[in-house]
Amino acid sequence: MTRTVYWTLALASSLVLATATTADAAPPTRDGGSFEETFDDEFLFDLCGIQTRTTLTQRWSSTVYANGSERVHVVRTFVSEDPRFPVEKAAGTTFIAPDGSRRVVGKAIQLIGPHGVRLLDAGWIAFDADGQVSDVRGPHPSVGVDLHDYYCPS
């Protein structure tokens, strides 16, 4: 699982657990925020064997509807202090149905290096209520490949 998928699922799960369902006639509940965090990047160290610190900048919004469904939109950017690593961007919207099934739509990973885009993974993935993948659409070149070639400096 890439760190982008992990952060999306973690945020969506925490918002679902933290949000109470309102009465059927109630208007949608909206929330949002942003944060910036700098950390030792274990993902890049494990993948490339190079220690670096990375800054994650993230904005998110959530809308919860009276029927229990929810829409979560997230935009994030990972920028390493080491300029040899690509900038990783992601933007997506998760639609969560009242039964817990969900569909994630957007640009899961875009890696931008000094010579342009290295990787673009976009489309949508649907999960059933048990969290199992039920449908995948769009180009997902980051699935089932060695990400070393995309992230690590030559």
C-alpha positions as CSV (number, residue, x, y, z in Angstrom):
1,M,0.0,0.0,0.0
2,T,1.4,3.4,-0.9
3,R,1.6,6.1,1.6
4,T,-1.0,8.2,-0.3
5,V,-3.6,5.4,-0.1
6,Y,-2.7,4.9,3.6
7,W,-3.3,8.6,4.4
8,T,-6.5,8.7,2.4
9,L,-8.0,5.7,4.1
10,A,-6.8,6.8,7.5
11,L,-8.4,10.2,7.1
12,A,-11.7,8.9,5.7
13,S,-11.9,6.2,8.5
14,S,-11.3,8.7,11.3
15,L,-13.9,11.1,9.9
16,V,-16.5,8.4,9.6
17,L,-15.8,7.4,13.2
18,A,-15.9,10.9,14.5
19,T,-19.0,12.1,12.7
20,A,-22.5,11.3,14.1
21,T,-25.4,10.7,11.7
22,T,-28.0,13.5,11.9
23,A,-31.8,13.3,11.5
24,D,-33.1,12.8,7.9
25,A,-34.3,16.4,7.6
26,A,-31.1,17.9,8.8
27,P,-28.8,19.8,6.3
28,P,-25.4,18.3,5.5
29,T,-22.6,18.8,8.1
30,R,-19.4,20.2,6.7
31,D,-15.9,20.3,8.1
32,G,-12.5,20.8,6.8
33,G,-8.9,21.8,7.6
34,S,-5.3,21.7,6.6
35,F,-2.0,20.8,8.2
36,E,1.7,20.6,7.4
37,E,4.0,18.0,9.0
38,T,7.7,17.3,8.5
39,F,9.0,13.8,9.3
40,D,11.8,11.3,8.7
41,D,10.6,9.6,5.6
42,E,10.7,5.9,6.3
43,F,8.9,5.1,3.0
44,L,11.7,6.6,0.9
45,F,14.4,5.1,3.2
46,D,12.9,1.6,2.9
47,L,12.4,2.0,-0.8
48,C,15.7,3.7,-1.8
49,G,18.0,3.4,1.2
50,I,18.4,7.2,1.5
51,Q,17.6,9.1,4.7
52,T,15.6,12.3,4.1
53,R,13.0,14.4,5.8
54,T,9.8,15.1,3.9
55,T,7.1,17.7,4.4
56,L,3.5,16.7,3.9
57,T,1.0,19.5,3.2
58,Q,-2.6,18.4,3.2
59,R,-6.0,20.1,2.8
60,W,-9.3,18.2,3.3
61,S,-13.0,18.8,3.5
62,S,-15.8,16.5,4.6
63,T,-19.6,16.7,4.0
64,V,-21.8,14.3,5.9
65,Y,-25.4,13.9,4.7
66,A,-28.5,13.0,6.7
67,N,-28.7,9.5,5.3
68,G,-25.2,8.7,6.7
69,S,-23.3,9.0,3.4
70,E,-20.2,11.2,3.3
71,R,-18.0,12.9,0.8
72,V,-14.3,13.5,1.8
73,H,-12.0,15.5,-0.5
74,V,-8.2,15.5,0.1
75,V,-5.3,17.3,-1.6
76,R,-1.8,16.5,-0.5
77,T,1.8,17.1,-1.5
78,F,4.9,15.3,-0.2
79,V,8.2,17.3,-0.8
80,S,11.5,15.8,0.3
81,E,14.4,18.0,1.6
82,D,16.6,16.0,-0.9
83,P,15.9,17.4,-4.3
84,R,16.8,14.1,-6.0
85,F,13.4,12.7,-5.0
86,P,10.3,13.6,-7.0
87,V,7.5,15.7,-5.6
88,E,4.5,13.5,-4.9
89,K,1.0,15.0,-5.3
90,A,-2.4,13.5,-4.9
91,A,-6.0,14.7,-5.0
92,G,-9.1,12.7,-4.6
93,T,-12.6,12.4,-3.4
94,T,-14.0,9.5,-1.4
95,F,-17.7,8.8,-1.6
96,I,-18.8,6.7,1.4
97,A,-22.3,5.1,1.2
98,P,-24.4,4.5,4.3
99,D,-23.6,0.8,4.1
100,G,-19.8,1.5,4.4
101,S,-19.0,0.8,0.8
102,R,-16.9,3.6,-0.8
103,R,-15.5,4.8,-4.1
104,V,-12.3,6.8,-4.3
105,V,-12.0,9.0,-7.4
106,G,-9.1,11.1,-8.5
107,K,-5.4,11.3,-8.9
108,A,-3.9,8.8,-6.4
109,I,-0.3,9.5,-7.3
110,Q,1.5,12.0,-9.5
111,L,5.3,12.0,-9.2
112,I,7.0,15.1,-10.6
113,G,10.8,15.0,-11.1
114,P,13.2,17.4,-12.6
115,H,12.4,16.3,-16.1
116,G,8.6,16.3,-15.8
117,V,6.0,13.7,-14.7
118,R,7.5,10.4,-13.8
119,L,4.2,8.6,-12.9
120,L,0.5,9.4,-13.1
121,D,-1.9,7.1,-11.4
122,A,-5.5,8.2,-11.8
123,G,-9.1,6.9,-12.0
124,W,-11.3,5.3,-9.4
125,I,-11.4,2.3,-7.1
126,A,-14.5,1.0,-5.5
127,F,-14.5,-1.0,-2.2
128,D,-17.4,-3.0,-0.8
129,A,-18.7,-2.6,2.8
130,D,-16.0,-5.1,4.0
131,G,-13.2,-3.0,2.4
132,Q,-12.5,-5.4,-0.4
133,V,-11.8,-3.9,-3.9
134,S,-14.9,-4.4,-6.0
135,D,-14.0,-2.4,-9.2
136,V,-11.0,-0.5,-10.6
137,R,-11.1,1.9,-13.5
138,G,-8.4,4.1,-15.1
139,P,-4.7,3.8,-15.4
140,H,-3.0,2.6,-12.2
141,P,0.6,2.0,-13.3
142,S,1.8,2.1,-9.6
143,V,-0.1,-1.1,-8.8
144,G,1.9,-4.3,-8.7
145,V,5.2,-2.7,-9.8
146,D,8.5,-2.0,-8.1
147,L,8.2,1.7,-7.2
148,H,12.0,2.0,-6.8
149,D,12.3,3.0,-10.5
150,Y,9.8,5.9,-10.0
151,Y,10.9,7.3,-6.7
152,C,14.6,6.6,-6.3
153,P,17.4,8.7,-7.8
154,S,19.5,6.9,-10.5
